[in-house]
């Protein structure tokens, strides 16, 4: 990953800045860039990950307007955090308690749906090379998957759905392509009976390289952004 162009001061000062950003998030009409900024700071300064998780749990506990725009912005950032970073074990335990409590108190609500999504995400998150792209943040706010376009030589481009956790893992018939991506591509290209292996490549103006089998496809898309 390319080094972040940001410059930082002390962890304490950065924690205060993040707290101010969270306060601003509540009334922000377009929260996506602000969310990405918070995520980038956490990626660059890992000790602040637990701090942000704690602040978000606090902001989503007994909110003045449960389910209101400000409250949902916090839940949406918490969703993005859960797909990007794992907190330390004590904070993770506290977070699960918060998610369970929210689902019990507000069954069927948007908050409960985010809580369920976050719990599932935490079970899959391994850590990210890049923070989510603006597009990925938008789909995470809606608890949806991204549409990834794969260009195939001699065939039309294929659009496949991926999540923040989809890797380019090998499968028996297609190397470097995640199982769900592999099945869809093989089917669309009529290669179900082919004994060959196929590689997924990342191509930009400056480089072309195969995507490693443990690489998150969402990180590849972020690099293009």
Secondary structure as GFF3:
##gff-version 3
##sequence-region A 1 225
A	DSSP	alpha_helix	11	25	.	.	.	ID=ss1
A	DSSP	alpha_helix	32	44	.	.	.	ID=ss2
A	DSSP	alpha_helix	48	59	.	.	.	ID=ss3
A	DSSP	alpha_helix	69	82	.	.	.	ID=ss4
A	DSSP	alpha_helix	89	105	.	.	.	ID=ss5
A	DSSP	alpha_helix	110	122	.	.	.	ID=ss6
A	DSSP	alpha_helix	134	141	.	.	.	ID=ss7
A	DSSP	beta_strand	146	150	.	.	.	ID=ss8
A	DSSP	beta_strand	158	162	.	.	.	ID=ss9
A	DSSP	alpha_helix	179	188	.	.	.	ID=ss10
A	DSSP	beta_strand	201	203	.	.	.	ID=ss11
A	DSSP	beta_strand	208	210	.	.	.	ID=ss12
A	DSSP	alpha_helix	217	224	.	.	.	ID=ss13
###
